[in-house]
Amino acid sequence: MKNRDNPVRTTAYIWWIVAAVFLILLAASFLLDIGGAVGVLVIMVGFLMTFTGIGVAVYYMVRADKVDQFLDGKNFLVHWTYPADEWQKFMENEYAAEKRADIWRLVVVAVIFGILAVIFGAIWPWIWVVCIALFFTFLFGGSYLLNHWYQRRKYAGYPGEAYIGNDAIYVNRRLHVWTAGSLASFGSAQYREEKPPSILFTYNTSSPISWTVRVPVPQGQEAKARELVAQFKT
């Protein structure tokens, strides 16, 4: 029986809803026979977001199965829990670091859509190309900001815990996977003497970016953490 408290599966359901909404928008554009530049814009956005929503939903549905295994007590090496004050400090530090990273991601998105605007500006009217570029830039930017607000409000009340498996980590209710099917590969695991100590995992995806995940080590689990790091290095 699947554990119902699976945020990854909830994310998948949200993207199914997004795909359905834009599919309805796309169908409405044909039924209402919306023409001109507005019709082209609606069709483009409808097609793009419908297929994006379906792809992302399937992606998260597959990942949700891994979370279900952890929550059901299967296929993990360690399961750590944390005192409330220690976990709150960890979350604040993580969200601050992620916010800085998301600002740079937004800059990259803006540059990409700016380049596309220049390319397609030679084909379509500039005003619509600029509108499309701005729409997706603000869409991604808004999603980043909304994600931070949602993470802090929703997850602040959950107890701190982390699952570490051979091919995945589930920490702060987020899943990081480096199996072959996920198009990611394991990079390294390092034990870091901090306050509190932590294990720093890195893994590589199909993009040039390497992802870093920090898992705090609970008090009294330092020896187990070093043993775990040694296991990943073999």
C-alpha positions as CSV (number, residue, x, y, z in Angstrom):
1,M,0.0,0.0,0.0
2,K,1.4,3.4,-1.0
3,N,2.1,6.0,1.6
4,R,-0.3,8.9,0.9
5,D,2.0,11.6,2.3
6,N,4.2,11.7,-0.9
7,P,4.9,15.2,-2.1
8,V,6.5,14.0,-5.3
9,R,3.3,12.3,-6.3
10,T,1.4,15.4,-5.4
11,T,3.6,17.4,-7.7
12,A,2.9,14.9,-10.5
13,Y,-0.9,15.4,-10.0
14,I,-0.4,19.2,-10.2
15,W,1.3,18.9,-13.5
16,W,-1.4,16.6,-14.8
17,I,-3.8,19.5,-14.0
18,V,-1.6,22.0,-15.7
19,A,-1.6,19.8,-18.8
20,A,-5.4,19.5,-18.7
21,V,-5.9,23.2,-18.3
22,F,-3.7,24.1,-21.3
23,L,-5.3,21.3,-23.4
24,I,-8.7,22.8,-22.7
25,L,-7.2,26.2,-23.7
26,L,-5.9,24.7,-26.9
27,A,-9.2,23.1,-27.8
28,A,-11.0,26.3,-27.1
29,S,-8.8,28.2,-29.5
30,F,-9.9,25.8,-32.3
31,L,-13.5,25.7,-31.3
32,L,-13.8,29.4,-31.0
33,D,-11.8,29.9,-34.2
34,I,-9.4,32.5,-32.7
35,G,-7.4,33.9,-35.5
36,G,-4.7,36.4,-36.1
37,A,-1.6,36.8,-33.9
38,V,-3.6,36.1,-30.7
39,G,-4.7,32.8,-32.1
40,V,-1.1,31.9,-33.0
41,L,0.1,32.8,-29.5
42,V,-2.7,30.8,-27.8
43,I,-2.0,27.7,-29.9
44,M,1.8,27.9,-29.3
45,V,1.4,28.3,-25.6
46,G,-1.3,25.6,-25.5
47,F,0.8,23.1,-27.4
48,L,4.0,23.8,-25.4
49,M,2.4,23.7,-22.0
50,T,0.3,20.7,-22.7
51,F,3.2,18.5,-23.7
52,T,5.4,20.0,-21.0
53,G,2.8,19.2,-18.4
54,I,2.4,15.7,-19.6
55,G,6.2,15.1,-19.7
56,V,6.8,16.5,-16.3
57,A,3.9,14.7,-14.8
58,V,5.1,11.3,-16.0
59,Y,8.6,12.2,-14.8
60,Y,7.4,12.8,-11.3
61,M,5.1,9.8,-11.3
62,V,8.1,7.6,-11.9
63,R,10.1,9.3,-9.1
64,A,7.2,9.1,-6.7
65,D,7.6,5.3,-6.7
66,K,11.1,5.6,-5.2
67,V,9.7,7.9,-2.4
68,D,7.0,5.3,-1.7
69,Q,9.7,2.7,-1.2
70,F,11.5,4.8,1.3
71,L,8.3,5.7,3.2
72,D,7.4,2.1,3.3
73,G,10.7,1.2,4.9
74,K,12.4,-0.4,1.9
75,N,15.6,0.0,-0.1
76,F,17.5,2.6,2.0
77,L,20.8,2.5,3.9
78,V,20.0,4.9,6.7
79,H,17.0,6.8,7.9
80,W,17.8,9.8,10.1
81,T,15.5,12.1,12.1
82,Y,16.5,15.4,13.6
83,P,15.5,17.7,16.6
84,A,13.2,20.5,15.6
85,D,15.7,23.4,16.3
86,E,18.5,21.7,14.4
87,W,16.3,21.0,11.4
88,Q,14.9,24.5,11.3
89,K,18.4,25.9,11.2
90,F,19.3,23.5,8.4
91,M,16.2,24.5,6.3
92,E,16.9,28.2,6.7
93,N,20.5,27.7,5.4
94,E,19.3,25.5,2.5
95,Y,16.6,27.8,1.4
96,A,18.9,30.8,1.4
97,A,21.4,29.0,-0.8
98,E,18.7,27.8,-3.2
99,K,17.3,31.3,-3.5
100,R,20.7,32.6,-4.7
101,A,21.0,29.7,-7.1
102,D,17.4,30.3,-8.5
103,I,18.3,34.0,-9.2
104,W,21.1,32.8,-11.5
105,R,18.7,30.2,-13.1
106,L,16.2,33.0,-13.8
107,V,19.0,35.1,-15.5
108,V,19.9,32.1,-17.7
109,V,16.2,31.6,-18.7
110,A,15.8,35.4,-19.5
111,V,19.0,35.2,-21.7
112,I,17.7,32.1,-23.5
113,F,14.3,33.6,-24.3
114,G,16.0,36.9,-25.2
115,I,18.1,35.0,-27.8
116,L,15.0,33.2,-29.1
117,A,13.2,36.6,-29.4
118,V,16.0,37.9,-31.6
119,I,15.9,34.8,-33.8
120,F,12.1,34.6,-34.2
121,G,11.8,38.4,-34.5
122,A,12.8,38.1,-38.1
123,I,9.8,35.8,-38.8
124,W,7.0,37.1,-36.6
125,P,6.0,40.6,-35.5
126,W,8.3,41.8,-32.7
127,I,5.6,42.7,-30.3
128,W,4.3,39.1,-30.1
129,V,7.8,37.6,-29.9
130,V,8.6,39.9,-27.0
131,C,5.3,39.1,-25.3
132,I,6.0,35.3,-25.6
133,A,9.5,35.7,-24.2
134,L,8.4,37.9,-21.3
135,F,5.5,35.5,-20.6
136,F,7.8,32.5,-20.2
137,T,10.4,34.5,-18.3
138,F,7.9,35.6,-15.8
139,L,6.3,32.1,-15.7
140,F,9.6,30.5,-14.7
141,G,10.5,33.4,-12.4
142,G,7.1,33.3,-10.7
143,S,7.4,29.5,-10.3
144,Y,10.8,29.9,-8.5
145,L,9.4,32.5,-6.1
146,L,6.2,30.5,-5.5
147,N,8.2,27.4,-4.9
148,H,10.3,29.1,-2.2
149,W,7.2,30.5,-0.5
150,Y,5.5,27.1,-0.7
151,Q,8.5,25.2,0.6
152,R,8.9,27.4,3.7
153,R,5.3,27.6,4.6
154,K,4.3,23.9,4.0
155,Y,7.5,22.0,5.1
156,A,8.2,24.1,8.2
157,G,5.8,22.0,10.2
158,Y,7.2,18.6,9.2
159,P,9.7,16.7,11.3
160,G,13.2,16.7,9.9
161,E,14.2,13.4,8.4
162,A,16.4,12.0,5.6
163,Y,16.6,8.7,3.7
164,I,19.8,7.7,2.0
165,G,19.8,4.9,-0.5
166,N,22.3,3.4,-2.9
167,D,20.8,5.4,-5.8
168,A,18.7,8.2,-4.2
169,I,18.4,10.6,-1.3
170,Y,15.1,11.9,0.1
171,V,15.7,14.9,2.3
172,N,13.5,17.8,3.2
173,R,10.7,16.0,1.4
174,R,12.7,16.3,-1.9
175,L,14.0,13.4,-3.9
176,H,17.4,13.3,-5.6
177,V,18.0,10.3,-7.9
178,W,21.1,9.2,-9.9
179,T,19.9,5.9,-11.4
180,A,20.5,5.1,-15.1
181,G,16.8,5.6,-15.9
182,S,17.0,9.1,-14.4
183,L,19.7,10.2,-16.9
184,A,21.9,11.1,-13.8
185,S,25.1,9.5,-12.5
186,F,26.6,9.5,-9.0
187,G,29.5,11.9,-8.4
188,S,30.9,11.8,-4.9
189,A,30.1,11.7,-1.2
190,Q,32.2,13.7,1.3
191,Y,32.0,13.9,5.1
192,R,32.3,17.5,6.2
193,E,33.3,18.6,9.7
194,E,30.7,21.3,10.3
195,K,28.4,22.3,13.1
196,P,26.5,20.1,12.7
197,P,28.6,17.7,10.5
198,S,27.1,16.8,7.2
199,I,27.5,14.5,4.2
200,L,27.8,16.4,0.9
201,F,26.6,14.4,-2.1
202,T,27.1,15.4,-5.7
203,Y,25.6,13.9,-8.8
204,N,25.7,14.7,-12.5
205,T,22.7,15.0,-14.9
206,S,22.6,15.1,-18.7
207,S,23.2,18.9,-18.5
208,P,26.7,20.3,-17.7
209,I,25.4,21.2,-14.2
210,S,26.4,19.1,-11.1
211,W,23.9,19.0,-8.3
212,T,24.9,19.1,-4.7
213,V,22.8,17.7,-1.8
214,R,23.8,18.3,1.9
215,V,22.5,15.9,4.5
216,P,23.1,16.9,8.1
217,V,24.4,14.2,10.4
218,P,22.4,13.8,13.7
219,Q,24.3,13.9,16.9
220,G,25.7,10.4,17.7
221,Q,25.6,9.2,14.1
222,E,29.0,10.6,13.1
223,A,30.6,7.1,12.9
224,K,27.8,5.7,10.9
225,A,28.1,8.7,8.5
226,R,31.8,8.1,7.9
227,E,31.1,4.4,7.3
228,L,28.4,5.4,4.8
229,V,30.7,7.8,2.9
230,A,33.3,5.0,2.7
231,Q,30.7,2.7,1.3
232,F,29.9,5.1,-1.5
233,K,33.6,5.5,-2.3
234,T,34.1,1.8,-2.9
